Every structure is written in C-alpha cells, then in structure tokens.
C-alpha cells in the first residue's frame, strides 16, 4: 500500500473511531495513542509499514498532528 493510500485509510479509520468516543472539544495525543493501540490490538494492516526513523506510533501521531486532527 502506498503512502497516500495508507494516509487516507488511516484518516478515515480515525474519523470512524472518533465517532465512537465521547465528545471532546479537541482530540489529544492521548486519544491518538488509544487509537494506535486499537489498531495494534486488531493487528490492522494499516500498521504494516516500516518507519524510516521513528516507531509506528510516532508516525501515526505526526500524521494526525499534521492533518490538524489532534492537539498536542
């Protein structure tokens, strides 16, 4: 799966997951970590990539931060 495909799938999955969570004003890094752990528990194919320098959690967190989906 290419980066842009993975990115769009991750963002869609994030949006779906966020709808199942209690309403918060702005999701935080803690929410992003819970989402990441859910993906790990599910053994999601969205995490089947080799990060260049960082671990997978940092890649997912950075993506959500850069897209304005979470506050730090």
DSSP file (Angstrom, degrees, kcal/mol; ACC not computed):
  #  RESIDUE AA STRUCTURE BP1 BP2  ACC     N-H-->O    O-->H-N    N-H-->O    O-->H-N    TCO  KAPPA ALPHA  PHI   PSI    X-CA   Y-CA   Z-CA
    1    1 A X              0   0    0      0, 0.0     2,-0.1     0, 0.0     0, 0.0   0.000 360.0 360.0 360.0 132.8    0.0    0.0    0.0
    2    2 A X     >  -     0   0    0      1,-0.1     4,-2.9     4,-0.0     5,-0.2  -0.334 360.0-107.1 -78.1 161.6    1.4    3.4   -0.9
    3    3 A X  H  > S+     0   0    0      1,-0.2     4,-2.9     2,-0.2     5,-0.2   0.900 117.7  48.6 -55.5 -48.0    1.8    6.2    1.5
    4    4 A X  H  > S+     0   0    0      2,-0.2     4,-2.1     1,-0.2    -1,-0.2   0.864 113.2  47.8 -66.5 -35.6   -1.1    8.3    0.2
    5    5 A X  H  > S+     0   0    0      2,-0.2     4,-2.5     1,-0.2    -1,-0.2   0.941 113.5  47.1 -66.6 -47.0   -3.4    5.4    0.2
    6    6 A X  H  X S+     0   0    0     -4,-2.9     4,-2.9     1,-0.2    -2,-0.2   0.908 111.0  53.1 -60.6 -42.2   -2.4    4.4    3.8
    7    7 A X  H  X S+     0   0    0     -4,-2.9     4,-2.4    -5,-0.2    -1,-0.2   0.934 110.8  44.9 -60.3 -48.0   -2.7    8.0    4.9
    8    8 A X  H  X S+     0   0    0     -4,-2.1     4,-2.2     2,-0.2    -1,-0.2   0.892 114.3  49.3 -66.8 -38.5   -6.3    8.3    3.6
    9    9 A X  H  X S+     0   0    0     -4,-2.5     4,-2.6     2,-0.2    -2,-0.2   0.916 111.6  49.5 -64.9 -42.5   -7.3    4.9    5.1
   10   10 A X  H  X S+     0   0    0     -4,-2.9     4,-2.7    -5,-0.2    -2,-0.2   0.915 111.3  48.7 -62.7 -42.9   -5.8    5.9    8.4
   11   11 A X  H  X S+     0   0    0     -4,-2.4     4,-2.4     2,-0.2    -1,-0.2   0.896 112.4  48.4 -66.2 -39.0   -7.6    9.2    8.5
   12   12 A X  H  X S+     0   0    0     -4,-2.2     4,-2.3     2,-0.2    -2,-0.2   0.917 112.8  47.8 -64.7 -42.8  -10.9    7.6    7.6
   13   13 A X  H  X S+     0   0    0     -4,-2.6     4,-2.8     2,-0.2    -2,-0.2   0.896 110.7  52.6 -64.7 -39.7  -10.4    5.0   10.3
   14   14 A X  H  X S+     0   0    0     -4,-2.7     4,-2.9     2,-0.2    -2,-0.2   0.934 109.2  49.2 -59.0 -47.5   -9.5    7.7   12.7
   15   15 A X  H  X S+     0   0    0     -4,-2.4     4,-1.4     2,-0.2    -2,-0.2   0.902 112.7  47.5 -61.3 -41.9  -12.7    9.6   11.9
   16   16 A X  H  X S+     0   0    0     -4,-2.3     4,-0.6     2,-0.2    -1,-0.2   0.927 113.9  47.0 -63.8 -44.9  -14.8    6.4   12.4
   17   17 A X  H >< S+     0   0    0     -4,-2.8     3,-1.3     1,-0.2     4,-0.4   0.907 108.1  55.9 -64.0 -41.4  -13.1    5.6   15.7
   18   18 A X  H >< S+     0   0    0     -4,-2.9     3,-1.2     1,-0.3    -1,-0.2   0.827  99.4  60.8 -62.2 -32.7  -13.5    9.2   16.9
   19   19 A X  H 3< S+     0   0    0     -4,-1.4    -1,-0.3     1,-0.2    -2,-0.2   0.742 101.7  53.9 -66.8 -22.1  -17.3    8.9   16.3
   20   20 A X  T << S+     0   0    0     -3,-1.3    -1,-0.2    -4,-0.6     2,-0.2   0.530  96.9  84.7 -88.4  -6.6  -17.4    6.1   18.8
   21   21 A X  S <  S-     0   0    0     -3,-1.2     3,-0.1    -4,-0.4    -3,-0.0  -0.592  93.9 -88.8 -95.6 155.4  -15.7    8.1   21.5
   22   22 A X        -     0   0    0     -2,-0.2     2,-0.3     1,-0.1    -1,-0.1  -0.311  59.5 -89.4 -57.8 145.8  -17.3   10.5   24.0
   23   23 A X        +     0   0    0     -4,-0.1     2,-0.3    -3,-0.1    -1,-0.1  -0.415  51.8 178.7 -64.2 121.7  -17.4   14.0   22.6
   24   24 A X        -     0   0    0     -2,-0.3     3,-0.2     1,-0.1    -3,-0.0  -0.860  36.1-124.3-115.3 156.4  -14.3   16.0   23.4
   25   25 A X  S    S-     0   0    0     -2,-0.3     2,-0.4     1,-0.3    -1,-0.1   0.959  97.0  -0.6 -64.2 -49.8  -13.7   19.6   22.3
   26   26 A X  S    S-     0   0    0     -3,-0.1    -1,-0.3    45,-0.0    44,-0.1  -0.959  80.7-119.8-143.5 120.8  -10.4   18.7   20.6
   27   27 A X        -     0   0    0     -2,-0.4    44,-2.7    42,-0.3     2,-0.2  -0.277  34.7-154.5 -58.8 146.8   -8.9   15.2   20.5
   28   28 A X  B  >  -a   71   0A   0     42,-0.2     4,-2.0    44,-0.1     3,-0.3  -0.528  34.4 -88.6-115.7-179.3   -5.4   15.0   22.1
   29   29 A X  H  > S+     0   0    0     42,-0.7     4,-2.3     1,-0.2     5,-0.2   0.825 125.2  60.9 -60.8 -31.9   -2.3   12.9   21.9
   30   30 A X  H  > S+     0   0    0      2,-0.2     4,-2.1     1,-0.2    -1,-0.2   0.914 104.5  47.9 -62.6 -42.1   -3.9   10.5   24.5
   31   31 A X  H  > S+     0   0    0     -3,-0.3     4,-2.4     1,-0.2    -2,-0.2   0.908 110.3  52.2 -63.4 -41.2   -6.8    9.9   22.1
   32   32 A X  H  X S+     0   0    0     -4,-2.0     4,-2.5     1,-0.2    -2,-0.2   0.885 108.3  51.1 -62.6 -38.8   -4.3    9.2   19.3
   33   33 A X  H  X S+     0   0    0     -4,-2.3     4,-2.6     2,-0.2    -1,-0.2   0.903 108.7  50.9 -66.3 -40.7   -2.5    6.7   21.4
   34   34 A X  H  X S+     0   0    0     -4,-2.1     4,-2.1     2,-0.2    -2,-0.2   0.912 111.1  49.2 -61.1 -41.9   -5.7    4.9   22.3
   35   35 A X  H  X S+     0   0    0     -4,-2.4     4,-2.2     2,-0.2    -2,-0.2   0.927 110.7  49.9 -61.5 -46.0   -6.5    4.8   18.5
   36   36 A X  H  X S+     0   0    0     -4,-2.5     4,-2.3     1,-0.2    -2,-0.2   0.913 110.0  50.3 -60.2 -44.2   -3.0    3.4   17.8
   37   37 A X  H  X S+     0   0    0     -4,-2.6     4,-2.8     1,-0.2    -1,-0.2   0.872 107.9  54.0 -63.8 -36.4   -3.4    0.8   20.5
   38   38 A X  H  X S+     0   0    0     -4,-2.1     4,-2.1     2,-0.2    -1,-0.2   0.923 108.4  49.3 -62.0 -44.3   -6.7   -0.3   19.0
   39   39 A X  H  X>S+     0   0    0     -4,-2.2     5,-2.6     1,-0.2     4,-0.5   0.903 112.1  48.8 -61.5 -40.9   -5.0   -0.7   15.6
   40   40 A X  H ><5S+     0   0    0     -4,-2.3     3,-1.1     1,-0.2    -2,-0.2   0.929 110.0  50.6 -64.1 -45.2   -2.3   -2.8   17.2
   41   41 A X  H 3<5S+     0   0    0     -4,-2.8    -1,-0.2     1,-0.3    -2,-0.2   0.870 112.6  46.8 -61.2 -36.6   -4.8   -5.0   19.1
   42   42 A X  H 3<5S-     0   0    0     -4,-2.1    -1,-0.3    -5,-0.2    -2,-0.2   0.558 107.5-128.8 -79.0  -8.3   -6.7   -5.5   15.8
   43   43 A X  T <<5 -     0   0    0     -3,-1.1    -3,-0.2    -4,-0.5    -2,-0.1   0.935  37.3-161.4  54.2  48.5   -3.4   -6.3   14.0
   44   44 A X    > < -     0   0    0     -5,-2.6     3,-1.6     1,-0.1    -1,-0.2  -0.317  25.5-136.2 -63.8 136.6   -4.5   -3.8   11.4
   45   45 A X  G >  S+     0   0    0      1,-0.3     3,-1.6     2,-0.2    -1,-0.1   0.642  99.1  79.2 -66.5 -12.4   -2.8   -3.9    8.1
   46   46 A X  G 3  S+     0   0    0      1,-0.3    -1,-0.3    -7,-0.1   -36,-0.1   0.705  91.4  52.3 -67.0 -17.6   -2.6   -0.1    8.3
   47   47 A X  G <  S+     0   0    0     -3,-1.6     2,-1.8    -8,-0.2    -1,-0.3   0.318  78.1 108.0 -98.8   7.7    0.3   -0.6   10.6
   48   48 A X    <   +     0   0    0     -3,-1.6     2,-0.3     2,-0.1    -1,-0.1  -0.535  55.8 100.9 -85.9  73.3    2.2   -2.9    8.2
   49   49 A X  S    S-     0   0    0     -2,-1.8     2,-0.7     2,-0.0     7,-0.1  -0.977  71.0-119.5-148.7 159.0    4.9   -0.4    7.2
   50   50 A X        -     0   0    0     -2,-0.3     2,-0.1     5,-0.0     5,-0.1  -0.892  27.8-141.3-103.6 111.2    8.5    0.2    8.0
   51   51 A X        -     0   0    0     -2,-0.7     5,-0.1     1,-0.1     4,-0.0  -0.453   7.8-138.6 -70.0 144.7    9.1    3.6    9.5
   52   52 A X  S    S-     0   0    0     -2,-0.1    -1,-0.1     3,-0.1     3,-0.0   0.973  85.0 -15.1 -69.6 -55.4   12.3    5.2    8.4
   53   53 A X  S    S+     0   0    0      2,-0.1     2,-0.1     0, 0.0    -2,-0.1   0.710 124.2  57.0-119.1 -36.9   13.5    6.7   11.7
   54   54 A X  S    S-     0   0    0      1,-0.1    -3,-0.1     2,-0.1     2,-0.1  -0.424  83.7 -99.8 -98.2 168.9   10.6    6.7   14.1
   55   55 A X     >  -     0   0    0     -2,-0.1     4,-1.7     1,-0.1     3,-0.2  -0.384  43.0 -99.7 -80.4 170.2    8.5    4.0   15.5
   56   56 A X  H  > S+     0   0    0      1,-0.2     4,-2.6     2,-0.2     5,-0.2   0.870 120.7  58.2 -60.5 -39.5    5.0    3.5   14.1
   57   57 A X  H  > S+     0   0    0      1,-0.2     4,-2.9     2,-0.2    -1,-0.2   0.930 106.2  48.7 -57.3 -45.9    3.3    5.3   17.0
   58   58 A X  H  > S+     0   0    0     -3,-0.2     4,-2.5     1,-0.2    -1,-0.2   0.868 110.4  51.7 -63.7 -35.7    5.3    8.5   16.2
   59   59 A X  H  X S+     0   0    0     -4,-1.7     4,-2.2     2,-0.2    -1,-0.2   0.939 113.0  44.0 -65.5 -47.0    4.4    8.2   12.5
   60   60 A X  H  X S+     0   0    0     -4,-2.6     4,-2.4     2,-0.2    -2,-0.2   0.928 115.0  49.1 -64.0 -45.4    0.7    7.9   13.3
   61   61 A X  H  X S+     0   0    0     -4,-2.9     4,-2.4    -5,-0.2    -2,-0.2   0.923 111.3  49.2 -61.2 -45.1    0.8   10.7   15.8
   62   62 A X  H  X S+     0   0    0     -4,-2.5     4,-3.1    -5,-0.2     5,-0.2   0.894 109.6  52.7 -62.3 -40.3    2.7   13.0   13.5
   63   63 A X  H  X S+     0   0    0     -4,-2.2     4,-1.9     2,-0.2     6,-0.2   0.945 111.4  45.3 -60.1 -48.4    0.2   12.3   10.7
   64   64 A X  H  <>S+     0   0    0     -4,-2.4     5,-2.7     1,-0.2     6,-1.0   0.876 115.0  48.5 -65.2 -37.2   -2.7   13.2   12.9
   65   65 A X  H ><5S+     0   0    0     -4,-2.4     3,-1.6    -5,-0.2    -2,-0.2   0.945 111.3  48.9 -65.2 -48.4   -0.9   16.3   14.2
   66   66 A X  H 3<5S+     0   0    0     -4,-3.1    -2,-0.2     1,-0.3    -1,-0.2   0.815 111.0  50.7 -63.6 -30.6    0.0   17.5   10.7
   67   67 A X  T 3<5S-     0   0    0     -4,-1.9    -1,-0.3    -5,-0.2    -2,-0.2   0.447 114.1-117.7 -86.4  -0.1   -3.6   17.0    9.5
   68   68 A X  T < 5S+     0   0    0     -3,-1.6    -3,-0.2    -4,-0.2    -2,-0.1   0.727  78.6 125.7  73.0  21.8   -4.9   19.0   12.4
   69   69 A X  S   <S+     0   0    0     -5,-2.7   -42,-0.3    -6,-0.2     2,-0.3   0.716  71.7  26.5 -86.6 -21.9   -6.8   16.0   13.8
   70   70 A X  S    S-     0   0    0     -6,-1.0     2,-0.3    -9,-0.1   -42,-0.2  -0.953  70.0-133.1-136.5 157.4   -5.3   16.2   17.3
   71   71 A X  B      a   28   0A   0    -44,-2.7   -42,-0.7    -2,-0.3    -6,-0.0  -0.820 360.0 360.0-104.6 153.7   -3.8   18.8   19.6
   72   72 A X              0   0    0     -2,-0.3   -44,-0.1   -44,-0.2    -1,-0.1   0.440 360.0 360.0 -93.9 360.0   -0.5   18.0   21.3
